[in-house]
Structures are given as structure tokens and as C-alpha cells.
Amino acid sequence: MHAMGDGSALWLSVESAKVRVVVYDGDENPPVIRELTPEGWERGGRGLYLVDAFTGGCWGAAPAVPYDGPAHPKGKAVWFDLSMPGR
């Protein structure tokens, strides 16, 4: 699930040692990792927590479009890198 806005667009870049994933959406608000609580099993809010864990913290966001390609004129790009071991 992505942030509020007018939809989203996905962009992938495969490089020799990593895959970069960029998701564009129409929401200008920056992404925030929610605190996980044992008593709070909300329906959402764990996506960035998982991205942070899987990528070792190698993710970020930009208010402007960092790459050529499909994007929203307003909003943000959230990116993360997945390393490719053995390459």
C-alpha cells in the first residue's frame, strides 16, 4: 500500500551489485516509520519498518523526482536499494 494521493508509479533500476526501487506518489508528506507496539496491530504502518529492515537502512525519500521516467508533478519519490550478494 502506498501513501495517499492520485495513485503511484514504480521504477526499477538493475545494476551490477544492487536493484534500486523507486515508488512515486502524489502525497507530498515525507514517509515516517511508525513505532511498533505489542498492543497495536493496526491494519497498516509496517511497510517502511520492513523496507528499513530488509535494506539495512538503505532507503530515502526526495520531494523532487530524482530520475527520468514516470512521476507525479507533485508528491515525492521513496527509494530503496536491494543488494545482490555474489555479484
C-alpha positions in Angstrom: 0.0 0.0 0.0 1.3 3.5 -0.8 0.6 6.9 0.6 -2.5 8.9 -0.2 -2.6 10.7 -3.5 -3.6 10.2 -7.1 -2.0 6.7 -7.4 1.6 5.7 -7.7 4.3 4.7 -10.2 7.1 2.2 -9.8 10.6 2.4 -11.3 13.3 -0.3 -11.1 17.0 0.0 -11.9 19.1 -3.1 -12.1 22.8 -2.5 -11.6 25.7 -4.9 -11.1 25.5 -5.0 -7.3 22.0 -3.8 -6.5 18.5 -3.2 -7.6 17.1 0.2 -6.9 13.3 0.5 -6.4 11.6 3.9 -6.6 8.0 4.5 -5.9 6.4 7.8 -6.8 3.2 9.0 -5.3 1.1 12.2 -5.2 1.4 12.7 -1.4 3.9 15.5 -0.5 4.2 14.3 3.1 7.5 12.6 3.9 7.4 9.0 4.9 7.6 8.1 8.6 8.4 4.8 10.2 5.8 4.2 12.8 6.7 2.8 16.2 5.7 -0.8 16.6 3.8 -1.6 19.8 2.9 -5.0 21.1 -0.7 -4.0 21.7 -1.2 -2.0 18.5 -1.9 -4.3 15.5 -3.1 -1.6 13.1 -4.1 -2.5 9.6 -1.1 -0.7 8.1 2.0 1.2 9.1 4.6 -1.6 8.9 5.8 -1.1 5.3 8.6 1.3 6.0 9.7 -0.8 9.0 10.0 -3.8 6.7 11.8 -1.8 4.0 14.3 -0.5 6.6 14.9 -4.0 8.0 15.3 -5.6 4.6 17.7 -2.9 3.2 19.8 -2.3 6.3 18.6 1.3 6.3 19.5 1.9 2.7 16.4 3.9 1.7 15.2 7.5 1.5 12.8 10.0 0.0 13.0 13.1 -2.1 10.4 15.8 -2.7 11.5 16.1 -6.3 11.8 13.4 -9.0 15.4 12.1 -8.8 15.3 10.1 -12.1 13.8 10.4 -15.6 10.6 8.5 -16.0 7.0 8.5 -15.0 6.3 10.7 -12.0 3.8 13.0 -10.4 4.2 16.7 -10.7 3.5 17.0 -7.0 4.4 14.4 -4.4 7.6 12.5 -3.6 9.8 9.6 -4.5 10.6 6.9 -2.0 13.5 4.7 -2.9 15.4 1.7 -1.5 18.3 -0.5 -2.6 18.4 -4.3 -2.5 21.9 -5.6 -2.7 22.7 -8.6 -4.9 25.1 -10.8 -3.0 27.7 -12.7 -5.0 27.8 -10.2 -7.9 
